Amino acid sequence: MAPNQPSSSARFVSRNKELPSRYTSIVDILEEKIAGGRLVNVMGLVKDYQTPRSTNGTDYKCTITIYDKSLEYQQAGISISIFRQEEEMPRPTAGDVLVIHSAKVQSYRDTISLITHRSTSFHIYSAADIPEPPQSALCALQAPQNSRSLGEADHEYVSCLYHFTNRSSIPDEVTFQNKVDQSAHTKDKFCELNKISDGKFYDVIVNVVKAPFDDMGKTTLWVSDYTENDTFHKYSWDGQHTDIHTTTKWAGPFGRRSMQVTCFEPHASQVKTEVQLGQWIRIRNLRIKYGRNGLNLEGVLHEDREFKRNQIEILKLDGKDNCDPRLIKAIRRKKDYETLKKKQHKSFSENEIVGDAGGKRKAETEETPKLNFEAKAKAETRGSPAVKCERSEHPASSISSILETVLWKTTVEGEEVTLTLPFTCVTYRTNVRVVDFHPQKLENFAAWRRTTEFDVLSDGGSDSDSESDSDHGSPALKNEQKIWEWRFALQLEDADPKLKGEKEKFWAIVNNTEGQQLTGLDACDLRRDPDVLNSLREQLFRLWGNLEELKLQEQNRQFTNRRRLAANLPPPSSPMDIDHPHAQQKTGDVKNKGYSSVGLSNKPFSCCIQQAGVKLREPDPLLADAGEGRRWQRVYNIFGTKIQDLAPDSP
């Protein structure tokens, strides 16, 4: 029997078993029916695998191509870029079934693909062990490398997917393995500028730091990747230094961080018409040699008739998940350089540094204490099935333990002292319910900001320790656009039913990435997109029940009270809220205690919480524990929590 045909016994099972509703067909993604940036679940058969390779960072990258029944008679598939530690990488073989949860849709160089996200999980079913339908494929499931579990509906569909899908586009084992081996030996010519040497050819990712200019039939520009090379020309920052080729002041970067690149035709015309100051570009097969002075390395780009691809590419900054990790690393170096330059500029202005003889402030380092947190399993309460937490197997922590102050004993000048830590970097799982939210209106749950090149960094380019400065701040992009992000907070109350009296509460922030995972929606202008606003309201209703309704009633009641007091009218003789008589509360109580949770009809749920610290301005020197004019503020963030689809076939 041909390998792409189902077995005889499998033919009697319905071939039309539908893809479980929480999964997306691959053809819908490739036809762009799913917006870029959305998180999707997919499953498909493996037809190609490129082995993990270092990204010159802490992670490795591998690429897997899969297809499903929507593409079974086409040669198409969708590639998935997976970033993980090398030991965490999947190792599929030809025809294995790969199940991916929470992968992000991306469009790069007009190609639609998927890329892993922090919450992405994957499972592999070994092709040789997948039983015929209607049997479950659970027996073929390899040991998962994550905590997310699959349901019986998933296992059953995997059997149907494998046995009822045309497998003619899957190469045989020998061909598949040969391609895998070939991918492991592909030469990577990429190099950072601090490691280049004379007479060799490299691929580089660089920032244009001096606008291109015509130089007698060729085009010259200056570039940097913010590494330092002893063979580069040194630009000193004395406030008067000028460009070695012009009388204009050199704008930076200073030190030995910049290299001249000379482009001949056809590259010269492309650079003159397309490349601009401040852009990040990739230059392929760039020749490195010493310049006329014999002292400084420079780059030269001649026409290469054997090189078929465009050798100069303007890189798009479409968000962290769509960027080359090497570009992100270079932008991180630029940000660090800008921070250093700003501090030096301030020092020059205050005359605190005088030449090389200036004293250097001794850096004080303290070892971050390790917090031994012994999580004790608490009595679980029946939670909402609409909300899932990625660390469901971890013991739950009480709110009181999350909020408690952490003391650290150390020795100062020979004496033992006890310090109160402003915050600790700890994660928890806890059982809570939502009793309030901020902002007060759902329309304000998404906010916008302008784009900068630092948006591709993991922290979004924000810098809590820097001040706004038009000359030294984060650079805005040309043709800048508004980026809409989720930005709201939930007040959570301990859901332990054993606790009596008033229960402890705290505020947890939901940032853009976790807001997308929580709601399953992309942030946008909610005032101009009522459909997304309605979808958001429906999703959050499953999270917090009638909370929005009660808050609206409370706001209306307070508004009525203010109007009554302004008109010197007597108080009403009947309860303000006849529908919720137990929710009566004085305005002063609301202000002092926060929104009352009495009358709420929501269910508790399990969620993941991360404790962290942020720097705030602090004029009092005695309270400035985060440096001059700054203090630490403990904050809590929600992560790894999702309002899930409650379709009948969901586990």
C-alpha positions as CSV (number, residue, x, y, z in Angstrom):
1,M,0.0,0.0,0.0
2,A,1.3,3.5,-0.9
3,P,2.5,5.4,2.2
4,N,0.2,8.3,1.4
5,Q,-3.0,6.2,1.5
6,P,-5.0,5.3,4.7
7,S,-5.2,1.7,5.8
8,S,-8.2,-0.4,5.0
9,S,-9.5,-0.5,8.5
10,A,-9.2,3.3,8.8
11,R,-11.4,3.8,5.7
12,F,-14.5,2.9,7.6
13,V,-14.0,5.8,10.0
14,S,-15.4,9.2,8.9
15,R,-12.8,11.1,6.9
16,N,-14.6,14.4,7.7
17,K,-13.8,14.7,11.3
18,E,-13.5,18.4,11.9
19,L,-10.5,20.2,13.2
20,P,-11.2,21.0,16.9
21,S,-12.6,24.6,17.1
22,R,-9.7,26.0,19.1
23,Y,-7.3,25.2,16.2
24,T,-6.8,27.3,13.0
25,S,-6.4,25.7,9.6
26,I,-3.0,26.5,8.0
27,V,-4.6,27.7,4.7
28,D,-6.5,30.4,6.6
29,I,-3.2,31.7,8.0
30,L,-1.4,31.6,4.6
31,E,-4.4,33.4,3.0
32,E,-4.0,36.1,5.6
33,K,-7.5,35.5,7.1
34,I,-5.7,35.7,10.5
35,A,-4.2,39.1,11.3
36,G,-0.4,39.3,11.9
37,G,0.5,39.3,15.5
38,R,-2.3,37.0,16.6
39,L,-1.7,33.9,18.6
40,V,-3.0,30.7,17.0
41,N,-3.1,27.0,17.7
42,V,-2.2,24.7,14.8
43,M,-1.4,21.0,14.1
44,G,0.1,19.4,11.1
45,L,2.4,16.8,9.6
46,V,6.2,17.6,9.6
47,K,7.7,17.8,6.1
48,D,10.9,19.7,6.7
49,Y,13.2,20.4,9.7
50,Q,16.2,22.6,10.0
51,T,18.5,21.9,13.0
52,P,19.0,24.3,15.8
53,R,21.6,27.0,15.3
54,S,22.9,29.6,17.7
55,T,21.4,33.1,17.4
56,N,24.6,34.6,18.9
57,G,22.5,35.1,22.0
58,T,21.3,32.8,24.7
59,D,18.8,31.0,22.5
60,Y,19.0,28.7,19.5
61,K,16.7,28.7,16.5
62,C,15.2,25.8,14.6
63,T,12.6,25.9,11.8
64,I,9.9,23.2,11.2
65,T,7.6,23.2,8.2
66,I,4.2,21.5,8.6
67,Y,1.0,21.1,6.6
68,D,-2.5,19.9,7.3
69,K,-5.6,18.7,5.4
70,S,-6.3,22.2,4.1
71,L,-3.0,21.9,2.1
72,E,-2.8,18.1,1.5
73,Y,-2.8,18.3,-2.3
74,Q,-0.5,21.3,-2.5
75,Q,3.2,21.5,-2.1
76,A,2.7,24.4,0.4
77,G,3.3,24.4,4.1
78,I,3.9,26.9,6.9
79,S,7.3,27.3,8.6
80,I,7.5,27.7,12.4
81,S,10.6,29.5,13.8
82,I,11.2,28.1,17.3
83,F,13.5,29.9,19.8
84,R,14.6,27.9,22.8
85,Q,17.6,26.7,24.7
86,E,19.3,24.0,22.6
87,E,18.3,21.2,25.0
88,E,14.6,22.3,24.9
89,M,14.4,22.1,21.1
90,P,12.0,19.6,19.4
91,R,13.5,16.9,17.3
92,P,10.8,15.7,14.8
93,T,11.2,13.2,12.0
94,A,9.4,12.9,8.7
95,G,5.6,12.6,9.0
96,D,5.4,13.3,12.8
97,V,2.4,15.3,13.9
98,L,3.3,18.6,15.5
99,V,0.8,20.4,17.7
100,I,1.6,24.0,18.5
101,H,-0.3,26.2,21.0
102,S,0.0,30.0,21.1
103,A,2.3,30.6,18.1
104,K,2.4,34.1,16.7
105,V,1.5,34.9,13.1
106,Q,4.1,37.0,11.3
107,S,4.7,38.4,7.9
108,Y,8.4,38.9,7.0
109,R,9.7,39.7,3.5
110,D,6.1,39.0,2.1
111,T,6.2,35.5,3.6
112,I,3.6,34.3,6.2
113,S,5.0,32.1,8.9
114,L,4.7,31.4,12.6
115,I,7.1,32.2,15.4
116,T,7.2,31.1,19.0
117,H,6.1,33.3,21.8
118,R,7.0,33.1,25.5
119,S,3.8,31.1,26.1
120,T,4.1,28.9,23.1
121,S,4.0,25.1,23.7
122,F,4.6,22.2,21.3
123,H,3.8,18.5,21.3
124,I,5.1,15.8,18.9
125,Y,3.4,12.6,18.0
126,S,5.7,9.9,16.6
127,A,4.4,9.0,13.1
128,A,5.4,5.3,13.5
129,D,3.3,5.0,16.7
130,I,0.1,6.8,15.7
131,P,-2.8,4.2,15.7
132,E,-5.6,4.0,13.2
133,P,-8.8,5.9,13.9
134,P,-10.9,6.0,16.0
135,Q,-8.2,5.1,18.5
136,S,-6.5,7.8,20.5
137,A,-3.0,8.9,19.5
138,L,-2.0,9.4,23.2
139,C,0.3,6.4,23.0
140,A,2.3,8.2,20.2
141,L,2.8,11.4,22.2
142,Q,6.4,12.1,23.0
143,A,7.3,13.4,26.5
144,P,6.2,17.0,26.5
145,Q,8.7,19.8,27.3
146,N,6.0,22.0,28.9
147,S,3.3,21.9,31.4
148,R,0.3,22.4,29.0
149,S,-1.7,19.2,28.5
150,L,-3.8,18.1,25.6
151,G,-7.3,16.6,25.7
152,E,-8.8,13.4,24.3
153,A,-10.3,15.4,21.4
154,D,-6.8,16.4,20.4
155,H,-5.5,12.8,20.5
156,E,-8.4,11.5,18.5
157,Y,-8.0,14.1,15.8
158,V,-4.3,13.5,15.5
159,S,-5.0,9.9,14.5
160,C,-7.5,11.1,11.8
161,L,-5.1,13.8,10.6
162,Y,-2.2,11.4,10.1
163,H,-4.2,8.5,8.5
164,F,-6.6,10.6,6.4
165,T,-4.2,13.2,5.0
166,N,-2.3,12.7,1.7
167,R,1.4,12.2,2.6
168,S,2.9,12.3,-0.8
169,S,4.7,15.7,-0.1
170,I,6.6,14.2,2.9
171,P,10.1,13.0,1.8
172,D,11.2,9.5,2.6
173,E,13.4,9.1,5.7
174,V,16.7,9.2,3.9
175,T,15.9,12.3,1.9
176,F,14.5,14.0,5.0
177,Q,17.6,13.2,7.1
178,N,20.0,14.4,4.3
179,K,18.2,17.8,4.3
180,V,18.5,17.9,8.1
181,D,22.2,17.2,7.9
182,Q,22.7,19.8,5.2
183,S,21.0,22.5,7.3
184,A,23.5,21.8,10.1
185,H,26.5,22.5,7.9
186,T,25.2,25.7,6.2
187,K,28.0,28.3,6.5
188,D,27.0,31.5,8.4
189,K,29.0,34.5,7.3
190,F,27.4,36.9,9.8
191,C,29.9,38.8,12.0
192,E,29.8,41.7,14.4
193,L,32.1,44.6,13.5
194,N,34.4,44.0,16.5
195,K,35.4,40.6,15.0
196,I,36.0,41.4,11.3
197,S,39.5,41.2,9.8
198,D,41.3,42.3,6.6
199,G,40.7,40.5,3.3
200,K,37.5,38.6,4.3
201,F,33.9,38.8,3.3
202,Y,31.1,39.1,5.9
203,D,27.4,39.6,6.3
204,V,26.7,42.5,8.8
205,I,23.8,44.2,10.4
206,V,24.5,47.8,11.0
207,N,23.0,51.2,11.8
208,V,23.5,54.1,9.3
209,V,25.2,56.8,11.4
210,K,26.2,59.2,8.7
211,A,23.9,59.8,5.7
212,P,25.1,58.5,2.3
213,F,27.0,61.0,0.1
214,D,28.1,60.8,-3.5
215,D,31.9,60.4,-3.9
216,M,32.8,60.6,-7.6
217,G,30.7,57.8,-9.0
218,K,30.4,55.8,-5.8
219,T,28.4,56.2,-2.6
220,T,30.0,56.3,0.8
221,L,28.2,55.9,4.2
222,W,29.3,55.3,7.8
223,V,27.8,52.5,9.8
224,S,28.0,51.0,13.3
225,D,26.7,48.0,15.2
226,Y,27.8,49.6,18.5
227,T,30.7,47.2,19.1
228,E,34.3,48.6,19.2
229,N,37.2,47.7,16.9
230,D,40.7,48.9,17.5
231,T,41.2,49.3,13.8
232,F,38.4,51.8,13.4
233,H,39.0,55.6,13.4
234,K,38.5,57.0,16.9
235,Y,36.1,59.8,17.4
236,S,36.7,61.6,20.7
237,W,33.9,63.6,22.4
238,D,35.4,66.9,23.3
239,G,32.5,69.0,22.1
240,Q,34.4,70.3,19.1
241,H,35.4,67.2,17.2
242,T,34.6,67.2,13.5
243,D,34.1,64.6,10.8
244,I,37.4,63.7,9.2
245,H,35.9,64.2,5.8
246,T,33.9,67.4,6.4
247,T,33.8,70.4,8.6
248,T,30.6,69.3,10.3
249,K,30.6,68.0,13.8
250,W,30.5,64.2,14.2
251,A,27.2,63.2,15.8
252,G,28.4,59.9,17.0
253,P,28.8,57.2,18.0
254,F,32.0,58.2,19.7
255,G,35.0,56.0,20.3
256,R,36.1,53.3,17.8
257,R,32.5,52.2,16.9
258,S,32.1,53.4,13.3
259,M,33.2,52.0,9.9
260,Q,33.2,53.6,6.4
261,V,31.5,51.6,3.7
262,T,32.1,52.5,0.0
263,C,29.5,51.2,-2.5
264,F,30.1,50.9,-6.2
265,E,27.4,50.4,-8.9
266,P,24.8,49.0,-8.9
267,H,24.7,49.3,-5.1
268,A,25.7,53.0,-5.2
269,S,22.4,54.0,-6.9
270,Q,20.3,51.9,-4.5
271,V,22.0,53.4,-1.4
272,K,21.5,57.0,-2.7
273,T,17.8,56.5,-3.4
274,E,16.8,54.1,-0.6
275,V,19.1,54.2,2.4
276,Q,18.7,57.0,5.0
277,L,20.4,58.1,8.1
278,G,19.2,56.2,11.2
279,Q,18.1,53.1,9.3
280,W,19.2,49.6,10.2
281,I,20.4,47.6,7.1
282,R,21.8,44.2,6.3
283,I,24.8,44.1,4.0
284,R,25.7,40.7,2.5
285,N,29.1,39.6,1.2
286,L,30.8,42.8,2.3
287,R,34.5,42.9,1.6
288,I,36.7,44.2,4.5
289,K,40.1,45.8,3.8
290,Y,42.4,48.5,5.1
291,G,41.8,52.0,3.7
292,R,44.3,54.3,2.0
293,N,46.0,55.3,5.3
294,G,46.7,51.6,6.0
295,L,45.5,52.1,9.5
296,N,41.7,51.8,9.5
297,L,39.5,48.9,8.3
298,E,36.6,49.8,6.0
299,G,34.0,48.0,3.9
300,V,33.8,47.8,0.1
301,L,30.8,46.6,-1.9
302,H,31.4,45.8,-5.6
303,E,29.1,44.2,-8.0
304,D,29.0,40.4,-7.5
305,R,27.6,38.7,-10.6
306,E,27.5,35.3,-8.8
307,F,25.6,36.7,-5.8
308,K,22.0,36.5,-6.9
309,R,20.3,38.1,-3.9
310,N,20.1,41.8,-3.2
311,Q,23.2,42.6,-1.1
312,I,21.7,45.6,0.8
313,E,18.5,45.1,2.6
314,I,16.7,47.8,4.7
315,L,15.5,46.0,7.8
316,K,12.0,46.6,9.1
317,L,11.4,47.0,12.9
318,D,8.1,45.2,13.1
319,G,8.3,44.1,16.7
320,K,10.5,41.8,18.7
321,D,9.0,38.5,17.3
322,N,9.5,39.6,13.7
323,C,13.1,40.8,14.0
324,D,16.3,38.9,13.5
325,P,17.7,38.3,17.0
326,R,21.0,39.7,15.9
327,L,19.3,43.0,15.0
328,I,17.7,43.0,18.4
329,K,21.1,42.4,20.1
330,A,22.6,45.4,18.1
331,I,19.7,47.7,19.0
332,R,20.2,46.7,22.7
333,R,23.9,47.7,22.4
334,K,22.8,51.0,20.8
335,K,20.4,51.7,23.7
336,D,23.2,50.9,26.2
337,Y,25.5,53.3,24.3
338,E,22.8,56.1,24.3
339,T,22.3,55.7,28.1
340,L,26.1,55.9,28.6
341,K,26.4,58.9,26.3
342,K,23.6,60.7,28.2
343,K,25.3,60.2,31.5
344,Q,28.6,61.4,30.1
345,H,26.9,64.5,28.6
346,K,25.4,65.3,32.0
347,S,28.8,64.8,33.7
348,F,30.4,67.2,31.1
349,S,27.7,69.8,31.8
350,E,28.2,69.6,35.5
351,N,32.1,69.6,35.2
352,E,32.2,66.4,37.3
353,I,34.8,64.8,35.0
354,V,38.1,66.5,34.2
355,G,40.2,64.6,31.7
356,D,41.6,61.2,32.5
357,A,42.6,62.3,36.0
358,G,39.0,62.5,37.1
359,G,38.1,60.2,39.9
360,K,36.0,57.2,39.2
361,R,33.1,56.4,41.4
362,K,33.6,53.0,42.9
363,A,30.8,50.6,41.9
364,E,29.1,49.0,44.7
365,T,27.8,45.6,44.1
366,E,25.6,43.4,46.2
367,E,24.8,39.9,45.7
368,T,21.1,39.5,45.1
369,P,19.8,37.3,47.9
370,K,18.1,34.1,47.0
371,L,14.6,33.8,48.3
372,N,13.8,30.4,49.6
373,F,10.0,30.4,49.0
374,E,8.3,27.2,50.3
375,A,5.0,27.1,48.5
376,K,2.4,25.2,50.5
377,A,-0.6,23.8,48.7
378,K,-3.8,25.6,49.8
379,A,-7.3,24.3,49.8
380,E,-8.4,24.6,46.2
381,T,-11.8,26.2,45.4
382,R,-13.9,25.3,42.5
383,G,-12.8,27.8,39.9
384,S,-14.0,29.1,36.6
385,P,-13.6,26.7,33.7
386,A,-13.3,29.7,31.4
387,V,-9.9,30.7,32.7
388,K,-6.7,28.6,32.4
389,C,-3.4,29.1,34.1
390,E,-0.2,27.6,32.6
391,R,1.2,26.6,36.0
392,S,-1.8,24.7,37.1
393,E,0.4,21.9,38.7
394,H,2.1,24.4,41.0
395,P,0.8,24.7,44.6
396,A,-1.3,27.8,45.1
397,S,0.0,30.7,47.3
398,S,-2.3,32.8,49.5
399,I,-2.5,36.6,48.9
400,S,-1.1,37.2,52.4
401,S,2.1,35.3,51.5
402,I,2.4,37.2,48.2
403,L,2.0,40.5,49.9
404,E,4.2,39.8,52.9
405,T,7.4,41.8,53.5
406,V,10.6,39.9,52.9
407,L,13.5,40.5,55.3
408,W,17.1,39.8,54.5
409,K,19.9,39.4,57.0
410,T,23.4,40.6,56.1
411,T,26.5,42.0,57.7
412,V,27.5,45.7,57.5
413,E,30.8,46.7,59.0
414,G,31.0,43.5,61.0
415,E,27.5,43.9,62.5
416,E,24.5,41.8,61.5
417,V,21.6,43.9,60.2
418,T,18.2,43.0,58.9
419,L,17.1,44.8,55.7
420,T,13.6,45.1,54.3
421,L,13.7,44.2,50.6
422,P,11.5,46.6,48.5
423,F,10.6,43.7,46.1
424,T,11.7,40.2,45.1
425,C,11.7,38.6,41.6
426,V,9.3,35.7,42.4
427,T,6.4,34.1,40.6
428,Y,3.4,32.5,42.1
429,R,0.2,30.7,41.3
430,T,-2.8,31.9,43.3
431,N,-6.6,31.5,43.4
432,V,-8.4,34.8,43.2
433,R,-11.4,36.6,41.8
434,V,-11.6,40.1,40.2
435,V,-13.2,42.7,42.4
436,D,-12.2,45.9,40.6
437,F,-10.5,47.1,37.4
438,H,-8.7,50.2,36.2
439,P,-9.3,52.3,34.0
440,Q,-12.9,52.7,34.9
441,K,-14.1,52.4,31.2
442,L,-13.2,49.4,29.0
443,E,-12.7,51.9,26.1
444,N,-9.5,53.0,27.9
445,F,-8.1,49.5,28.4
446,A,-5.9,50.1,25.3
447,A,-3.5,53.1,25.0
448,W,-1.3,54.2,22.2
449,R,2.3,55.4,21.9
450,R,4.6,56.4,19.1
451,T,7.0,53.9,17.5
452,T,10.8,53.9,18.1
453,E,13.5,51.5,17.0
454,F,13.8,50.3,20.6
455,D,10.3,48.7,20.3
456,V,12.0,45.4,19.2
457,L,13.7,45.0,22.5
458,S,12.1,42.7,25.1
459,D,11.3,45.7,27.4
460,G,9.7,47.6,24.6
461,G,12.4,50.2,24.7
462,S,11.1,51.8,27.9
463,D,13.6,53.2,30.3
464,S,12.2,54.0,33.7
465,D,15.5,55.5,34.8
466,S,15.9,58.0,32.0
467,E,14.3,61.4,31.5
468,S,12.8,62.9,28.4
469,D,15.4,64.6,26.4
470,S,14.9,65.8,22.8
471,D,18.6,65.6,22.0
472,H,19.4,62.3,23.7
473,G,16.1,60.4,24.0
474,S,15.0,57.3,22.1
475,P,15.0,58.0,18.3
476,A,11.5,58.1,16.7
477,L,11.1,56.3,13.4
478,K,10.4,58.0,10.1
479,N,6.8,57.8,9.1
480,E,6.1,56.9,12.8
481,Q,2.8,55.2,13.5
482,K,0.7,54.7,16.6
483,I,1.2,51.4,18.4
484,W,-1.9,50.3,20.4
485,E,-1.1,48.3,23.5
486,W,-3.2,46.7,26.3
487,R,-2.6,48.7,29.5
488,F,-5.0,47.9,32.4
489,A,-5.0,46.5,35.9
490,L,-7.2,44.2,37.9
491,Q,-7.8,44.2,41.6
492,L,-7.7,40.6,42.9
493,E,-9.2,39.2,46.1
494,D,-8.1,36.0,47.8
495,A,-10.6,33.3,46.9
496,D,-9.8,30.9,49.7
497,P,-13.3,30.0,51.2
498,K,-11.7,29.2,54.6
499,L,-10.9,32.9,55.1
500,K,-13.5,34.8,57.2
501,G,-14.1,38.5,57.3
502,E,-12.6,41.0,54.8
503,K,-10.2,39.3,52.4
504,E,-6.9,40.7,51.3
505,K,-6.7,42.4,47.9
506,F,-4.0,43.7,45.6
507,W,-3.7,45.2,42.1
508,A,-2.1,43.3,39.3
509,I,-1.0,44.9,36.0
510,V,-1.8,43.4,32.6
511,N,0.7,44.5,30.0
512,N,0.3,44.2,26.2
513,T,1.7,40.7,25.7
514,E,-0.1,39.2,28.6
515,G,-3.3,41.2,27.8
516,Q,-3.2,39.6,24.3
517,Q,-2.9,36.2,25.8
518,L,-5.5,36.8,28.5
519,T,-8.2,38.1,26.1
520,G,-7.1,36.5,22.8
521,L,-7.5,39.9,21.2
522,D,-5.1,42.5,19.7
523,A,-5.2,46.0,21.2
524,C,-6.6,48.8,19.0
525,D,-8.5,52.0,19.3
526,L,-11.5,50.7,21.1
527,R,-13.4,53.9,20.7
528,R,-13.3,53.4,16.9
529,D,-13.7,49.7,16.8
530,P,-16.9,48.7,18.5
531,D,-16.6,45.1,17.4
532,V,-13.4,44.6,19.3
533,L,-14.8,46.5,22.2
534,N,-17.8,44.1,22.3
535,S,-15.6,41.1,22.0
536,L,-13.4,42.4,24.9
537,R,-16.6,43.0,27.0
538,E,-17.8,39.4,26.3
539,Q,-14.4,37.9,27.2
540,L,-14.0,39.9,30.4
541,F,-17.6,39.1,31.4
542,R,-16.4,35.4,31.6
543,L,-13.6,36.6,33.8
544,W,-15.3,39.0,36.2
545,G,-19.1,38.3,35.8
546,N,-21.3,41.2,36.7
547,L,-18.5,43.5,37.9
548,E,-18.8,46.0,35.2
549,E,-22.5,46.3,35.8
550,L,-22.1,46.8,39.5
551,K,-19.3,49.4,39.0
552,L,-21.6,51.3,36.6
553,Q,-24.4,51.3,39.2
554,E,-22.0,52.5,41.8
555,Q,-20.8,55.3,39.6
556,N,-24.3,56.4,38.8
557,R,-25.2,56.3,42.5
558,Q,-22.2,58.5,43.4
559,F,-23.1,60.9,40.6
560,T,-26.7,61.1,41.9
561,N,-25.4,61.7,45.5
562,R,-23.2,64.5,44.3
563,R,-26.1,66.2,42.5
564,R,-28.3,65.7,45.6
565,L,-25.7,67.3,47.9
566,A,-25.2,70.2,45.5
567,A,-28.9,70.8,45.4
568,N,-29.2,70.5,49.3
569,L,-31.7,67.7,48.9
570,P,-32.4,65.2,51.7
571,P,-31.2,61.6,51.4
572,P,-33.5,59.1,49.9
573,S,-35.7,57.1,52.3
574,S,-35.3,53.8,50.3
575,P,-32.2,51.8,49.4
576,M,-30.4,53.2,46.4
577,D,-30.0,49.8,44.7
578,I,-33.1,47.6,45.1
579,D,-31.6,44.9,42.9
580,H,-28.6,44.5,45.1
581,P,-29.7,45.5,48.7
582,H,-26.5,44.0,50.2
583,A,-24.3,46.3,48.0
584,Q,-25.4,49.5,49.9
585,Q,-22.3,51.4,50.9
586,K,-21.5,55.0,51.7
587,T,-19.5,57.1,49.3
588,G,-16.8,57.6,52.0
589,D,-16.5,53.9,52.4
590,V,-15.9,53.4,48.7
591,K,-13.2,55.9,48.7
592,N,-11.4,54.5,51.8
593,K,-11.8,50.7,51.2
594,G,-12.1,50.5,47.4
595,Y,-14.9,49.0,45.4
596,S,-17.1,46.6,47.5
597,S,-17.1,43.0,46.2
598,V,-20.4,42.3,47.8
599,G,-23.0,41.3,45.2
600,L,-20.5,40.0,42.7
601,S,-21.5,36.9,40.7
602,N,-18.1,35.9,39.3
603,K,-16.3,32.7,40.0
604,P,-12.7,32.4,41.3
605,F,-10.0,31.3,39.0
606,S,-6.3,30.3,39.1
607,C,-3.7,32.7,37.7
608,C,0.0,33.3,37.6
609,I,1.5,36.4,39.3
610,Q,5.0,37.9,39.0
611,Q,6.4,40.2,41.6
612,A,8.8,42.9,40.3
613,G,10.0,46.4,41.0
614,V,9.8,49.7,39.1
615,K,11.7,52.9,39.7
616,L,9.7,56.0,40.6
617,R,10.8,59.6,41.2
618,E,11.5,60.3,44.9
619,P,12.5,63.8,46.1
620,D,13.2,62.7,49.7
621,P,16.8,61.4,49.8
622,L,16.0,59.2,52.8
623,L,13.5,57.3,50.7
624,A,15.6,57.1,47.5
625,D,16.6,53.5,47.7
626,A,17.0,53.1,43.9
627,G,19.6,55.8,43.3
628,E,19.6,59.5,43.3
629,G,16.1,60.9,43.0
630,R,14.6,57.4,42.6
631,R,12.9,54.8,44.8
632,W,11.7,51.2,44.3
633,Q,8.0,50.4,44.1
634,R,6.8,46.8,44.3
635,V,4.4,45.8,41.6
636,Y,2.6,42.7,40.5
637,N,1.9,41.5,37.0
638,I,-0.4,38.8,35.6
639,F,1.2,36.3,33.2
640,G,0.4,32.9,31.7
641,T,-3.3,33.2,32.1
642,K,-5.9,32.9,29.4
643,I,-9.7,33.2,29.0
644,Q,-10.1,30.1,26.9
645,D,-12.7,28.9,24.4
646,L,-15.3,26.7,26.0
647,A,-16.2,24.8,22.9
648,P,-17.7,21.3,23.4
649,D,-14.5,19.5,22.2
650,S,-12.1,21.5,24.4
651,P,-10.5,19.5,27.2
